[in-house]
Amino acid sequence: MNPENKAPHTTPVKGIVSGVEVALVGLAFSFFALAGSQGEARPLVVYALLLTWLLAVLAVGLTQRPWLAAGYLLALGIIIRLAYLAERRMGSDVLSVTWEAIDVTLDGGNPYTHTYAQSIPPGQNPFAYPPGNLLFYLPGFLLGDVRATEIFSSAVVLVGLIWAAWLIRNDWPIAAMGVYAAAPSLIALATDNSNDTSAGALLFVSALLLLLARRQSSAWLLLLAALAMGEALAFKLYMLPFWPFFIAYLASQHWRLSWASSPNRTLTVPAWLAYAGASAAFVAVVTLPFFLRSPQGFVDSLTTWSSASIHPIAGWNVWAFLGSWRGWDIEGALGENLSRIDVGLMAAAIVIGLLLGVRRPSRALLMGVGVWFVLMFFARWTTYAYFAGVAPVVLLIPFADRLVERPEGHVEAERPAPAPIRANPPW
């Protein structure tokens, strides 16, 4: 958002969209996403927010202050999710099992060999996530409601988009806020007892911190980005496709970090190595105690996604499409090879992406998203809930290159400061 909270151009200029116009686009996204069908059941507060939408549009248009739209969308995104959370619409057993897993762990038990009464059906599904999941939801457990953690995660993404708008002095992230705040699927997935909203928030935070670390050439921000990425990797396995591209981007920057290891000696390491090492170390510290306690139980639980008995072919993937279209018995023909094909294609896509190069942060995010979809589209089970895990980063891609541009007055030794940032659309 521009520093004066007004449209950056008082006179229309061809090819330039003002901040107010962009903010109004974000508000339009929110209204038409929420409107739905006339007979759709919704909490009363949602009706109220839809009716006050016109007031937000008038306030932004008359005052020429885009930040009013940002504030409205932030409130809308949080309030609507809280309203649906209160209705307790359960579409998944994930957070119920997570609650039980944390309880078992705190009682000294092993969450990877425990039989879960909260799973659907009871006793059939294990805790299928790495231990970073337990760590992330521990505060919610101690406060008595792990499901509310998803609302917090949604708010983090919305605040992050506001921060991005302020940093790049551009209001297009407000349009992205309209999508994230009001998309019905993202609202449902933040309140249906699944954990993909938090997975997406973790990945978003790790990516945003990485971009800001490069922007400021800050070793401390890079360390925070690495720890956030480590938590994302230790939270859900499908975060893996992004990690090599983030590392490759840093390697392409020829950025080195220096620490004074002693009064007369300075330790210098490449930024990519420090980032990779810190994130890998975090994963190891969180994961190894559980793995060493029961290697077989740990591996069996985390590879549940490859089991035909628990996860038959279903959802948004190539195999379900071919089975419906051609009537092929893909399970009978390929069986357990489906998982090998999926992982093999993911690995091949990562190699191809790295060979193509990732010198720009937007390319790193784009390649990560592309490989993530390869993994999802060739998996045996692809619930639409997974898409909440990638949506925030998709919305960040258009602004990634702008976010690493140094602010005016900051000059780095190896190259001059960039030209002033214009407020035109990122594309």
C-alpha positions in Angstrom: 0.0 0.0 0.0 1.3 3.5 -0.8 2.7 5.5 2.1 0.0 8.2 1.9 -2.8 5.7 1.8 -4.1 7.2 -1.4 -4.1 6.3 -5.0 -0.6 6.7 -6.4 -1.9 8.5 -9.5 -4.4 11.4 -9.3 -4.6 11.5 -13.1 -5.4 8.3 -15.0 -2.3 7.0 -16.8 -2.6 4.4 -19.6 -1.5 1.0 -18.3 -1.5 2.0 -14.7 -4.1 0.8 -12.1 -4.4 2.9 -9.0 -4.3 1.6 -5.5 -8.0 2.4 -4.9 -9.0 0.5 -8.0 -7.0 -2.5 -7.0 -8.5 -2.4 -3.5 -12.0 -2.3 -5.0 -11.1 -5.4 -7.1 -10.2 -7.2 -3.9 -13.6 -6.2 -2.4 -15.3 -7.4 -5.5 -13.6 -10.8 -5.3 -14.8 -11.2 -1.7 -18.4 -10.3 -2.5 -18.9 -12.6 -5.5 -17.0 -15.5 -3.8 -19.2 -15.3 -0.7 -22.5 -14.6 -2.4 -23.0 -18.3 -3.4 -26.5 -19.5 -4.2 -29.6 -17.9 -2.8 -30.7 -20.9 -0.9 -27.3 -21.7 0.6 -27.3 -22.1 4.4 -24.8 -19.8 6.1 -24.3 -18.2 9.5 -26.2 -15.0 10.2 -22.9 -13.1 10.5 -22.1 -13.9 6.9 -25.3 -12.2 5.8 -24.3 -9.2 7.9 -20.8 -9.0 6.3 -22.3 -9.2 2.8 -24.7 -6.4 3.6 -21.9 -4.2 5.0 -19.8 -4.9 1.9 -21.3 -1.9 0.2 -20.3 0.4 3.1 -16.7 -0.8 2.7 -16.8 -0.1 -1.1 -18.2 3.4 -0.5 -15.6 4.1 2.3 -12.7 3.1 0.0 -14.0 4.9 -3.0 -14.9 8.2 -1.2 -11.8 8.4 1.0 -9.3 7.0 -1.6 -7.7 4.9 1.2 -6.9 1.3 0.1 -6.0 0.4 3.7 -9.7 0.4 4.6 -10.2 -2.4 2.1 -7.3 -4.3 3.6 -8.7 -3.9 7.1 -12.2 -5.0 6.0 -10.9 -8.1 4.2 -8.8 -9.0 7.3 -11.8 -8.8 9.5 -14.0 -10.5 7.0 -11.6 -13.5 6.7 -11.3 -14.0 10.4 -15.0 -13.4 11.4 -16.4 -15.7 8.8 -14.1 -18.5 9.7 -14.9 -18.1 13.4 -18.7 -18.2 12.5 -18.3 -21.5 10.6 -16.0 -22.9 13.3 -18.7 -22.3 15.9 -21.1 -24.5 13.8 -18.6 -27.4 14.1 -19.0 -28.8 10.6 -16.7 -31.8 10.6 -15.4 -33.0 7.3 -12.2 -34.7 8.5 -10.8 -36.6 11.5 -7.4 -35.1 11.2 -7.4 -32.6 14.0 -9.3 -35.0 16.3 -6.6 -37.5 15.8 -3.9 -34.8 16.3 -5.5 -33.9 19.6 -5.4 -37.5 20.7 -1.8 -37.9 19.4 -0.6 -34.9 21.5 -2.4 -36.2 24.5 -0.8 -39.6 24.1 2.7 -38.0 23.7 2.3 -35.8 26.8 1.3 -39.0 28.7 4.6 -40.6 27.6 3.0 -42.8 24.9 4.1 -43.3 21.3 1.8 -41.5 18.8 3.1 -43.7 16.0 2.1 -47.0 17.5 -1.1 -45.9 19.3 -4.6 -47.0 18.1 -6.8 -43.9 17.6 -10.3 -43.9 18.9 -10.9 -40.5 17.3 -10.1 -41.7 13.7 -12.9 -42.4 11.2 -13.6 -45.3 11.4 -12.3 -45.7 15.0 -9.0 -47.5 15.3 -8.4 -47.8 11.6 -6.2 -44.7 10.8 -2.8 -43.9 12.3 -1.4 -40.5 13.0 0.0 -40.0 9.5 2.0 -36.8 10.0 5.6 -35.9 11.0 6.2 -34.7 14.6 6.3 -31.1 13.6 2.5 -31.4 13.5 2.5 -32.2 17.2 4.7 -29.2 18.0 2.6 -26.8 15.9 -0.7 -27.7 17.5 0.6 -27.9 21.1 -0.4 -24.3 22.0 -3.9 -25.0 20.7 -4.1 -28.2 22.7 -3.0 -26.4 25.9 -5.6 -23.7 25.2 -8.3 -26.3 24.7 -9.0 -26.0 21.0 -6.7 -27.1 18.2 -9.3 -26.2 15.5 -8.9 -22.5 16.3 -5.3 -22.8 15.2 -6.5 -22.9 11.6 -8.2 -19.5 12.1 -4.9 -18.1 13.4 -3.1 -19.5 10.4 -5.6 -17.9 8.0 -5.1 -14.6 9.8 -1.3 -14.9 9.4 -1.6 -15.3 5.7 -3.9 -12.2 5.4 -1.6 -10.1 7.6 1.4 -11.3 5.5 -0.3 -10.1 2.3 -0.9 -6.7 4.0 2.8 -6.6 4.9 3.8 -7.5 1.4 1.6 -4.6 0.1 3.3 -2.2 2.4 6.8 -3.4 1.6 6.4 -3.1 -2.2 4.3 0.1 -2.0 1.7 -1.6 -4.2 -1.9 -2.5 -3.5 -2.2 -5.6 -5.6 -1.8 -7.9 -2.6 -5.2 -6.5 -1.4 -6.8 -8.2 -4.5 -5.1 -11.4 -3.4 -6.6 -10.9 0.1 -10.1 -10.8 -1.4 -9.5 -14.3 -2.9 -8.0 -15.8 0.3 -10.4 -14.2 2.7 -13.6 -15.2 1.0 -13.1 -18.2 -1.2 -15.7 -20.7 0.1 -13.4 -23.7 -0.2 -10.7 -22.0 1.8 -13.2 -21.0 4.5 -14.5 -24.5 4.7 -11.1 -26.1 4.9 -10.1 -23.7 7.8 -13.1 -24.9 9.8 -13.7 -28.6 8.9 -11.1 -30.2 11.2 -8.4 -30.6 8.5 -4.8 -29.2 8.8 -4.0 -28.0 5.3 -4.7 -24.3 6.1 -1.9 -24.4 8.7 0.3 -26.2 6.3 -0.2 -23.5 3.7 0.4 -20.8 6.3 3.7 -22.3 7.4 4.9 -22.5 3.8 3.8 -18.9 3.1 5.6 -17.6 6.2 8.8 -19.5 5.3 8.7 -18.2 1.7 8.0 -14.6 2.8 10.8 -14.6 5.4 13.2 -16.0 2.8 12.3 -13.1 0.4 12.7 -10.5 3.2 16.0 -12.1 4.2 17.3 -11.6 0.7 15.8 -8.1 0.5 17.6 -7.0 3.7 20.7 -9.4 3.3 19.8 -10.4 6.8 21.4 -13.6 8.3 18.9 -13.6 11.2 15.9 -13.4 8.9 17.4 -16.2 6.8 17.7 -18.3 10.0 14.1 -17.7 10.8 13.1 -18.6 7.2 15.1 -21.8 7.5 13.5 -22.8 10.8 10.0 -22.0 9.4 10.8 -24.2 6.4 12.0 -26.9 8.7 8.8 -26.8 10.6 6.8 -26.9 7.3 8.8 -30.0 6.2 8.2 -31.6 9.7 4.5 -30.7 9.5 3.4 -32.4 6.3 5.4 -34.4 3.7 4.0 -32.7 0.6 6.0 -29.5 1.5 9.2 -31.2 0.2 9.0 -30.1 -3.4 9.6 -26.4 -2.4 12.7 -27.0 -0.4 15.2 -27.7 -3.2 14.0 -24.7 -5.2 14.4 -22.3 -2.3 18.0 -23.7 -1.8 18.7 -23.4 -5.5 17.5 -19.8 -5.6 19.8 -18.8 -2.7 22.7 -20.6 -4.5 22.1 -18.5 -7.6 22.5 -15.3 -5.6 26.2 -15.8 -4.6 25.2 -14.6 -1.1 27.6 -15.4 1.7 27.1 -15.1 5.5 29.9 -14.1 7.9 30.1 -14.8 11.6 32.9 -13.9 14.0 33.9 -17.4 15.3 36.7 -15.8 17.4 38.2 -12.4 18.0 40.7 -12.9 15.1 38.7 -15.2 12.8 35.6 -14.9 10.7 33.6 -17.9 9.5 32.1 -17.4 6.0 29.5 -19.8 4.5 27.2 -19.7 1.5 23.7 -18.6 2.4 22.2 -21.6 0.7 24.3 -24.0 2.8 23.3 -22.2 6.0 19.7 -22.3 5.0 19.7 -25.9 4.0 21.6 -26.9 7.1 19.4 -25.1 9.5 16.2 -26.4 8.1 17.5 -29.9 7.9 18.8 -29.7 11.5 15.4 -28.6 12.7 13.7 -31.5 11.0 16.2 -33.9 12.5 15.9 -32.5 16.0 12.1 -32.8 15.9 11.8 -36.1 14.0 14.7 -38.3 15.2 13.4 -39.0 18.8 10.2 -40.4 17.4 11.9 -42.4 14.7 14.4 -43.9 17.1 11.7 -44.9 19.5 9.9 -47.0 17.0 11.4 -47.0 13.4 8.9 -49.4 11.9 5.8 -47.7 13.5 7.1 -44.3 12.5 7.7 -45.2 8.8 4.4 -47.2 8.6 2.4 -44.3 9.9 4.0 -41.7 7.6 3.6 -43.9 4.5 -0.1 -44.4 5.1 -0.8 -42.3 2.0 0.5 -45.1 -0.2 -1.9 -47.7 1.2 -4.8 -48.8 -1.1 -6.8 -50.0 1.9 -6.8 -46.6 3.6 -6.4 -44.4 0.6 -8.1 -45.9 -2.5 -7.9 -44.0 -5.8 -10.0 -40.9 -5.4 -10.1 -37.2 -5.8 -8.4 -34.7 -8.1 -5.8 -36.9 -9.8 -5.0 -38.5 -13.1 -5.8 -42.1 -12.0 -9.3 -41.2 -10.7 -10.0 -39.3 -14.0 -8.8 -42.2 -16.2 -10.8 -44.7 -14.1 -14.0 -42.7 -14.5 -13.4 -41.8 -18.2 -12.2 -45.2 -19.5 -13.4 -47.5 -16.8 -9.8 -48.9 -16.3 -8.9 -51.0 -13.3 -5.8 -49.0 -12.5 -5.5 -50.3 -9.0 -5.5 -53.9 -10.3 -3.0 -53.1 -13.0 -0.5 -50.9 -11.1 -1.2 -51.6 -7.4 1.6 -50.4 -5.2 3.5 -49.1 -8.2 1.2 -46.1 -8.2 3.2 -44.6 -5.3 6.5 -45.3 -7.0 5.3 -43.6 -10.1 4.2 -40.6 -8.2 7.4 -40.2 -6.3 9.5 -40.9 -9.4 7.6 -38.2 -11.4 8.1 -35.7 -8.6 11.8 -36.4 -8.5 12.0 -36.0 -12.3 10.1 -32.7 -12.2 12.4 -31.4 -9.5 15.5 -32.2 -11.6 14.0 -30.6 -14.7 13.1 -27.5 -12.7 16.6 -27.2 -11.3 18.1 -27.6 -14.7 15.9 -24.8 -16.1 17.3 -22.6 -13.4 15.7 -20.6 -10.5 17.6 -17.2 -10.4 14.4 -15.3 -9.6 12.3 -15.9 -6.4 9.1 -16.0 -8.4 10.6 -18.9 -10.5 11.5 -20.7 -7.3 7.9 -20.5 -6.0 6.5 -21.3 -9.4 8.6 -24.4 -9.8 7.7 -25.5 -6.3 4.0 -25.1 -7.1 4.4 -27.0 -10.4 6.2 -30.0 -8.8 3.6 -29.9 -6.0 0.8 -30.3 -8.5 2.7 -33.1 -10.2 2.8 -34.9 -6.9 -0.9 -34.3 -6.3 -2.1 -35.1 -9.8 -0.4 -38.5 -9.8 -1.2 -39.5 -6.2 -3.7 -42.2 -5.5 -5.6 -40.0 -3.1 -6.0 -36.2 -3.7 -8.5 -34.6 -1.6 -9.4 -31.0 -2.4 -8.3 -30.1 1.1 -4.7 -30.3 0.0 -5.1 -27.2 -2.2 -5.3 -25.1 0.9 -1.7 -26.1 1.5 -0.5 -24.3 -1.6 -3.0 -21.5 -2.1 -1.1 -18.8 -0.1 2.1 -19.4 -2.0 0.3 -19.2 -5.3 -1.0 -15.8 -4.3 2.5 -14.7 -3.3 4.1 -15.5 -6.7 3.2 -12.2 -8.5 4.9 -10.2 -5.8 8.0 -12.3 -5.1 10.4 -10.5 -7.4 9.3 -7.1 -6.0 9.7 -8.3 -2.4 13.4 -9.0 -2.8 14.2 -5.6 -4.3 16.1 -3.5 -1.8 14.4 -0.4 -0.3 15.7 3.0 -1.5 18.9 3.9 0.2 20.1 0.4 0.8 23.2 -0.4 -1.2 24.8 -3.8 -1.2 28.4 -4.2 -2.0 28.2 -6.4 -5.1 25.6 -4.3 -6.9 23.9 -0.9 -6.9 20.4 -0.2 -5.5 17.5 -0.8 -7.9 15.4 1.9 -9.5 12.5 3.3 -7.5 9.6 0.9 -7.3 6.5 1.9 -9.4 3.0 1.2 -8.2 1.9 -0.5 -11.4 0.5 -4.1 -11.4 3.2 -6.8 -10.8 2.6 -8.3 -14.3 
